[in-house]
Amino acid sequence: MTPSLSLVESGPLPYLLSVPAPVAAGPRPLLCFLHGYDEGAPMPIRQALSRHGPLAPGNSPLATSEFVVVAPQLPIRGDLWHRFAEAVGQIVAQVQESQGIDPGRAYLTGFSFGGNGVFDLALAQPEIWAALWAVDPTRVPPEDPGRPAWLSSGEVSRGRAAAFIGRLSLEPAGDEGPGDRVYEDRGLDHVGTASGAYRDEAIYRWLLLGGTGSPRGS
């Protein structure tokens, strides 16, 4: 069955909400996506939030079959997600309540300036986010947010690889599977990094395991 996709405009920010078809599998995990510069208003929200990220066409079906996906849109463009941390937190709380989300399985991802937002919001709201997935962010976080993290590095973040790896204690995924702090660079440009990352089933499976690289509870 096809997941439902709706536009919600009653929250502190407008957002797209993708809900998987009902199954008797218990509470779902939530994946919140933070967009980059070009996708802020005034670009129409449905167009903006299907360009990159888990709602883009051609991505792994796990993105929308296993996760409730929340994708808010900023009212202006810029590296500004830190200013809207409270708004994103309110949206996540609303969706957790309305959709019966597992409160311990809220995951945060973002591309470019949204990747910066991943670390900014995790530092501001450590109680909300269980694991982080930043895709080619433009700056190194000021400190370690203390959560499992996967960095999909590309054209922009590649030049700061040593700083990201050192600040976040990242390691390559490796042949034996990823751990809880992962650095990956496929040598792609900025947009290509986003396309490749959000199509990668392995990263969604890593999130489904709680960002630990092993089954939850093991």
SEMI-265626 format. One record per residue (C-alpha): residue number from 1; chain; y, z, x. Coordinates in Angstrom, 3 decimals. Example, Ala and Ser with C-alpha at 12.3 -4.5 7.8 and 13.67 -1.06 7.14 Angstrom:
! SEMI-265626
{resi = 1, chain = A, y = -4.500, z = 7.800, x = 12.300} .
{resi = 2, chain = A, y = -1.060, z = 7.140, x = 13.670} .
END
This chain:
! SEMI-265626
{resi = 1, chain = A, y = 0.000, z = 0.000, x = 0.000} .
{resi = 2, chain = A, y = 3.557, z = -0.755, x = 1.113} .
{resi = 3, chain = A, y = 5.805, z = 2.187, x = 2.065} .
{resi = 4, chain = A, y = 8.864, z = 2.687, x = -0.127} .
{resi = 5, chain = A, y = 12.284, z = 2.100, x = 1.452} .
{resi = 6, chain = A, y = 15.417, z = 3.443, x = -0.180} .
{resi = 7, chain = A, y = 19.099, z = 3.926, x = 0.611} .
{resi = 8, chain = A, y = 20.385, z = 7.452, x = 0.106} .
{resi = 9, chain = A, y = 24.147, z = 7.886, x = -0.087} .
{resi = 10, chain = A, y = 24.351, z = 11.429, x = -1.463} .
{resi = 11, chain = A, y = 23.975, z = 13.210, x = 1.880} .
{resi = 12, chain = A, y = 26.513, z = 13.983, x = 4.610} .
{resi = 13, chain = A, y = 25.724, z = 10.536, x = 6.091} .
{resi = 14, chain = A, y = 24.182, z = 7.527, x = 4.351} .
{resi = 15, chain = A, y = 20.610, z = 6.938, x = 5.450} .
{resi = 16, chain = A, y = 17.548, z = 4.812, x = 4.906} .
{resi = 17, chain = A, y = 14.415, z = 6.665, x = 3.882} .
{resi = 18, chain = A, y = 10.949, z = 5.172, x = 4.349} .
{resi = 19, chain = A, y = 8.098, z = 7.061, x = 2.681} .
{resi = 20, chain = A, y = 4.438, z = 6.127, x = 3.241} .
{resi = 21, chain = A, y = 2.208, z = 5.298, x = 0.309} .
{resi = 22, chain = A, y = 0.692, z = 8.506, x = -1.110} .
{resi = 23, chain = A, y = -2.561, z = 9.692, x = 0.408} .
{resi = 24, chain = A, y = -4.382, z = 13.001, x = 0.216} .
{resi = 25, chain = A, y = -3.763, z = 13.844, x = 3.859} .
{resi = 26, chain = A, y = -1.444, z = 16.838, x = 3.532} .
{resi = 27, chain = A, y = 2.172, z = 17.126, x = 4.710} .
{resi = 28, chain = A, y = 3.551, z = 14.150, x = 6.632} .
{resi = 29, chain = A, y = 5.427, z = 14.195, x = 9.953} .
{resi = 30, chain = A, y = 9.061, z = 13.078, x = 9.973} .
{resi = 31, chain = A, y = 10.602, z = 10.638, x = 12.449} .
{resi = 32, chain = A, y = 14.403, z = 10.517, x = 12.590} .
{resi = 33, chain = A, y = 15.985, z = 7.455, x = 14.223} .
{resi = 34, chain = A, y = 19.487, z = 7.405, x = 15.758} .
{resi = 35, chain = A, y = 20.989, z = 3.933, x = 16.138} .
{resi = 36, chain = A, y = 23.105, z = 2.484, x = 18.943} .
{resi = 37, chain = A, y = 26.721, z = 1.314, x = 19.159} .
{resi = 38, chain = A, y = 26.596, z = -1.987, x = 17.272} .
{resi = 39, chain = A, y = 24.697, z = -0.535, x = 14.323} .
{resi = 40, chain = A, y = 27.409, z = 1.895, x = 13.256} .
{resi = 41, chain = A, y = 29.624, z = 1.176, x = 10.265} .
{resi = 42, chain = A, y = 30.990, z = -1.249, x = 9.141} .
{resi = 43, chain = A, y = 27.711, z = -3.147, x = 9.675} .
{resi = 44, chain = A, y = 25.756, z = -3.014, x = 6.388} .
{resi = 45, chain = A, y = 23.277, z = -0.177, x = 6.691} .
{resi = 46, chain = A, y = 20.126, z = -2.090, x = 5.776} .
{resi = 47, chain = A, y = 20.931, z = -4.770, x = 8.335} .
{resi = 48, chain = A, y = 21.972, z = -2.215, x = 10.963} .
{resi = 49, chain = A, y = 18.909, z = -0.001, x = 10.789} .
{resi = 50, chain = A, y = 16.375, z = -2.804, x = 10.755} .
{resi = 51, chain = A, y = 17.645, z = -4.371, x = 14.002} .
{resi = 52, chain = A, y = 16.013, z = -1.854, x = 16.334} .
{resi = 53, chain = A, y = 13.945, z = 1.266, x = 15.876} .
{resi = 54, chain = A, y = 10.954, z = 2.153, x = 13.712} .
{resi = 55, chain = A, y = 12.219, z = 0.174, x = 10.687} .
{resi = 56, chain = A, y = 12.592, z = -3.136, x = 12.555} .
{resi = 57, chain = A, y = 10.246, z = -5.950, x = 11.486} .
{resi = 58, chain = A, y = 7.196, z = -6.485, x = 13.686} .
{resi = 59, chain = A, y = 6.805, z = -2.877, x = 14.804} .
{resi = 60, chain = A, y = 3.562, z = -0.961, x = 14.859} .
{resi = 61, chain = A, y = 2.506, z = -0.247, x = 11.264} .
{resi = 62, chain = A, y = 2.001, z = 3.385, x = 12.310} .
{resi = 63, chain = A, y = 5.786, z = 3.823, x = 12.196} .
{resi = 64, chain = A, y = 5.924, z = 3.604, x = 8.421} .
{resi = 65, chain = A, y = 2.317, z = 4.295, x = 7.414} .
{resi = 66, chain = A, y = 2.097, z = 7.685, x = 9.128} .
{resi = 67, chain = A, y = 5.685, z = 8.968, x = 9.282} .
{resi = 68, chain = A, y = 8.424, z = 9.600, x = 6.785} .
{resi = 69, chain = A, y = 11.254, z = 7.771, x = 8.586} .
{resi = 70, chain = A, y = 14.885, z = 8.851, x = 8.233} .
{resi = 71, chain = A, y = 17.588, z = 6.589, x = 9.684} .
{resi = 72, chain = A, y = 21.202, z = 7.764, x = 9.183} .
{resi = 73, chain = A, y = 24.254, z = 5.633, x = 9.948} .
{resi = 74, chain = A, y = 27.438, z = 6.807, x = 11.665} .
{resi = 75, chain = A, y = 30.735, z = 6.093, x = 9.861} .
{resi = 76, chain = A, y = 32.278, z = 4.789, x = 13.104} .
{resi = 77, chain = A, y = 30.923, z = 3.292, x = 16.317} .
{resi = 78, chain = A, y = 30.598, z = 5.172, x = 19.574} .
{resi = 79, chain = A, y = 28.621, z = 7.692, x = 21.606} .
{resi = 80, chain = A, y = 29.196, z = 10.196, x = 18.816} .
{resi = 81, chain = A, y = 25.904, z = 11.569, x = 17.565} .
{resi = 82, chain = A, y = 26.730, z = 14.994, x = 19.012} .
{resi = 83, chain = A, y = 29.611, z = 15.244, x = 16.519} .
{resi = 84, chain = A, y = 27.218, z = 14.685, x = 13.633} .
{resi = 85, chain = A, y = 24.408, z = 17.034, x = 14.658} .
{resi = 86, chain = A, y = 24.997, z = 19.282, x = 11.651} .
{resi = 87, chain = A, y = 24.965, z = 16.296, x = 9.285} .
{resi = 88, chain = A, y = 21.669, z = 15.029, x = 10.699} .
{resi = 89, chain = A, y = 20.196, z = 18.515, x = 10.444} .
{resi = 90, chain = A, y = 21.209, z = 18.727, x = 6.773} .
{resi = 91, chain = A, y = 19.606, z = 15.350, x = 6.052} .
{resi = 92, chain = A, y = 16.373, z = 16.370, x = 7.754} .
{resi = 93, chain = A, y = 16.288, z = 19.630, x = 5.768} .
{resi = 94, chain = A, y = 16.831, z = 17.717, x = 2.501} .
{resi = 95, chain = A, y = 14.051, z = 15.261, x = 3.277} .
{resi = 96, chain = A, y = 11.688, z = 18.000, x = 4.436} .
{resi = 97, chain = A, y = 12.124, z = 19.725, x = 1.095} .
{resi = 98, chain = A, y = 11.992, z = 16.631, x = -1.132} .
{resi = 99, chain = A, y = 9.054, z = 14.964, x = 0.640} .
{resi = 100, chain = A, y = 6.958, z = 17.986, x = 1.563} .
{resi = 101, chain = A, y = 7.297, z = 17.398, x = 5.298} .
{resi = 102, chain = A, y = 5.428, z = 19.539, x = 7.797} .
{resi = 103, chain = A, y = 8.368, z = 21.572, x = 9.231} .
{resi = 104, chain = A, y = 6.689, z = 21.759, x = 12.633} .
{resi = 105, chain = A, y = 6.403, z = 17.969, x = 12.972} .
{resi = 106, chain = A, y = 9.976, z = 16.664, x = 12.972} .
{resi = 107, chain = A, y = 10.440, z = 14.133, x = 15.774} .
{resi = 108, chain = A, y = 13.655, z = 12.552, x = 17.041} .
{resi = 109, chain = A, y = 14.078, z = 9.074, x = 18.515} .
{resi = 110, chain = A, y = 17.039, z = 6.844, x = 19.285} .
{resi = 111, chain = A, y = 18.114, z = 3.707, x = 21.132} .
{resi = 112, chain = A, y = 21.012, z = 3.351, x = 23.601} .
{resi = 113, chain = A, y = 23.811, z = 5.670, x = 22.356} .
{resi = 114, chain = A, y = 21.197, z = 6.921, x = 19.921} .
{resi = 115, chain = A, y = 19.045, z = 7.804, x = 22.930} .
{resi = 116, chain = A, y = 21.927, z = 9.936, x = 24.159} .
{resi = 117, chain = A, y = 21.997, z = 11.503, x = 20.716} .
{resi = 118, chain = A, y = 18.333, z = 12.429, x = 21.012} .
{resi = 119, chain = A, y = 19.089, z = 14.767, x = 23.896} .
{resi = 120, chain = A, y = 22.420, z = 15.972, x = 22.472} .
{resi = 121, chain = A, y = 20.883, z = 16.971, x = 19.147} .
{resi = 122, chain = A, y = 17.808, z = 18.505, x = 20.774} .
{resi = 123, chain = A, y = 20.049, z = 20.738, x = 22.879} .
{resi = 124, chain = A, y = 22.122, z = 21.711, x = 19.833} .
{resi = 125, chain = A, y = 19.156, z = 22.161, x = 17.457} .
{resi = 126, chain = A, y = 16.078, z = 23.236, x = 19.449} .
{resi = 127, chain = A, y = 14.585, z = 24.831, x = 16.336} .
{resi = 128, chain = A, y = 14.363, z = 21.488, x = 14.470} .
{resi = 129, chain = A, y = 12.778, z = 18.991, x = 16.850} .
{resi = 130, chain = A, y = 9.160, z = 19.175, x = 18.000} .
{resi = 131, chain = A, y = 9.263, z = 16.184, x = 20.397} .
{resi = 132, chain = A, y = 11.772, z = 13.608, x = 21.637} .
{resi = 133, chain = A, y = 11.649, z = 9.858, x = 22.273} .
{resi = 134, chain = A, y = 14.722, z = 8.306, x = 23.916} .
{resi = 135, chain = A, y = 14.871, z = 4.529, x = 24.369} .
{resi = 136, chain = A, y = 17.145, z = 3.299, x = 27.186} .
{resi = 137, chain = A, y = 19.855, z = 5.966, x = 26.851} .
{resi = 138, chain = A, y = 23.106, z = 5.437, x = 28.735} .
{resi = 139, chain = A, y = 23.506, z = 8.901, x = 30.287} .
{resi = 140, chain = A, y = 21.419, z = 11.737, x = 31.651} .
{resi = 141, chain = A, y = 21.373, z = 14.902, x = 29.506} .
{resi = 142, chain = A, y = 23.290, z = 17.848, x = 30.979} .
{resi = 143, chain = A, y = 20.160, z = 20.008, x = 30.893} .
{resi = 144, chain = A, y = 16.506, z = 19.948, x = 29.929} .
{resi = 145, chain = A, y = 16.131, z = 20.366, x = 26.133} .
{resi = 146, chain = A, y = 12.764, z = 22.040, x = 26.638} .
{resi = 147, chain = A, y = 10.745, z = 19.794, x = 24.347} .
{resi = 148, chain = A, y = 8.024, z = 17.191, x = 24.950} .
{resi = 149, chain = A, y = 9.873, z = 13.983, x = 25.820} .
{resi = 150, chain = A, y = 9.087, z = 10.295, x = 26.259} .
{resi = 151, chain = A, y = 11.707, z = 8.129, x = 27.979} .
{resi = 152, chain = A, y = 11.347, z = 4.383, x = 27.425} .
{resi = 153, chain = A, y = 13.589, z = 3.237, x = 30.267} .
{resi = 154, chain = A, y = 15.197, z = -0.172, x = 30.534} .
{resi = 155, chain = A, y = 18.159, z = -2.094, x = 31.889} .
{resi = 156, chain = A, y = 20.727, z = 0.667, x = 31.268} .
{resi = 157, chain = A, y = 18.859, z = 3.843, x = 32.204} .
{resi = 158, chain = A, y = 16.867, z = 2.272, x = 35.054} .
{resi = 159, chain = A, y = 19.656, z = 2.841, x = 37.585} .
{resi = 160, chain = A, y = 19.574, z = 6.563, x = 36.794} .
{resi = 161, chain = A, y = 15.791, z = 6.854, x = 36.857} .
{resi = 162, chain = A, y = 15.697, z = 9.524, x = 39.559} .
{resi = 163, chain = A, y = 18.198, z = 11.676, x = 37.657} .
{resi = 164, chain = A, y = 16.313, z = 11.366, x = 34.359} .
{resi = 165, chain = A, y = 12.967, z = 12.079, x = 36.014} .
{resi = 166, chain = A, y = 14.316, z = 15.079, x = 37.878} .
{resi = 167, chain = A, y = 16.251, z = 16.581, x = 34.959} .
{resi = 168, chain = A, y = 13.386, z = 16.199, x = 32.490} .
{resi = 169, chain = A, y = 10.369, z = 16.577, x = 34.839} .
{resi = 170, chain = A, y = 9.003, z = 13.210, x = 33.720} .
{resi = 171, chain = A, y = 5.810, z = 11.581, x = 34.958} .
{resi = 172, chain = A, y = 4.237, z = 8.138, x = 34.417} .
{resi = 173, chain = A, y = 1.855, z = 7.899, x = 31.474} .
{resi = 174, chain = A, y = -1.039, z = 7.265, x = 33.880} .
{resi = 175, chain = A, y = -4.527, z = 5.868, x = 33.318} .
{resi = 176, chain = A, y = -5.786, z = 9.113, x = 31.787} .
{resi = 177, chain = A, y = -3.198, z = 9.096, x = 29.017} .
{resi = 178, chain = A, y = 0.293, z = 10.556, x = 28.690} .
{resi = 179, chain = A, y = 1.222, z = 14.173, x = 29.132} .
{resi = 180, chain = A, y = 4.117, z = 15.909, x = 27.436} .
{resi = 181, chain = A, y = 6.862, z = 14.513, x = 29.723} .
{resi = 182, chain = A, y = 6.592, z = 10.734, x = 30.078} .
{resi = 183, chain = A, y = 8.629, z = 8.085, x = 31.909} .
{resi = 184, chain = A, y = 7.886, z = 4.425, x = 31.247} .
{resi = 185, chain = A, y = 9.729, z = 1.296, x = 32.422} .
{resi = 186, chain = A, y = 8.367, z = -2.168, x = 31.629} .
{resi = 187, chain = A, y = 11.127, z = -3.983, x = 33.529} .
{resi = 188, chain = A, y = 12.793, z = -5.299, x = 30.352} .
{resi = 189, chain = A, y = 16.445, z = -5.715, x = 29.440} .
{resi = 190, chain = A, y = 18.245, z = -3.360, x = 27.054} .
{resi = 191, chain = A, y = 17.244, z = -4.956, x = 23.747} .
{resi = 192, chain = A, y = 13.815, z = -5.967, x = 25.053} .
{resi = 193, chain = A, y = 13.129, z = -2.347, x = 25.931} .
{resi = 194, chain = A, y = 13.836, z = -1.329, x = 22.333} .
{resi = 195, chain = A, y = 11.656, z = -4.096, x = 20.927} .
{resi = 196, chain = A, y = 8.754, z = -3.268, x = 23.233} .
{resi = 197, chain = A, y = 9.002, z = 0.484, x = 22.751} .
{resi = 198, chain = A, y = 9.127, z = 0.519, x = 18.967} .
{resi = 199, chain = A, y = 6.187, z = -1.890, x = 18.762} .
{resi = 200, chain = A, y = 4.029, z = 0.334, x = 20.964} .
{resi = 201, chain = A, y = 1.335, z = 2.045, x = 18.925} .
{resi = 202, chain = A, y = 0.564, z = 4.422, x = 21.806} .
{resi = 203, chain = A, y = 3.936, z = 6.182, x = 21.564} .
{resi = 204, chain = A, y = 3.591, z = 6.775, x = 17.821} .
{resi = 205, chain = A, y = 0.128, z = 8.195, x = 18.471} .
{resi = 206, chain = A, y = 1.631, z = 10.447, x = 21.145} .
{resi = 207, chain = A, y = 4.063, z = 11.759, x = 18.527} .
{resi = 208, chain = A, y = 1.270, z = 12.227, x = 16.001} .
{resi = 209, chain = A, y = -0.384, z = 14.488, x = 18.581} .
{resi = 210, chain = A, y = 2.807, z = 16.512, x = 18.765} .
{resi = 211, chain = A, y = 4.020, z = 14.933, x = 22.002} .
{resi = 212, chain = A, y = 1.333, z = 16.733, x = 23.962} .
{resi = 213, chain = A, y = -1.007, z = 13.869, x = 24.801} .
{resi = 214, chain = A, y = -3.884, z = 15.838, x = 23.254} .
{resi = 215, chain = A, y = -4.943, z = 16.703, x = 19.690} .
{resi = 216, chain = A, y = -2.856, z = 19.402, x = 18.014} .
{resi = 217, chain = A, y = -4.439, z = 22.788, x = 18.420} .
{resi = 218, chain = A, y = -6.648, z = 21.786, x = 21.362} .
END
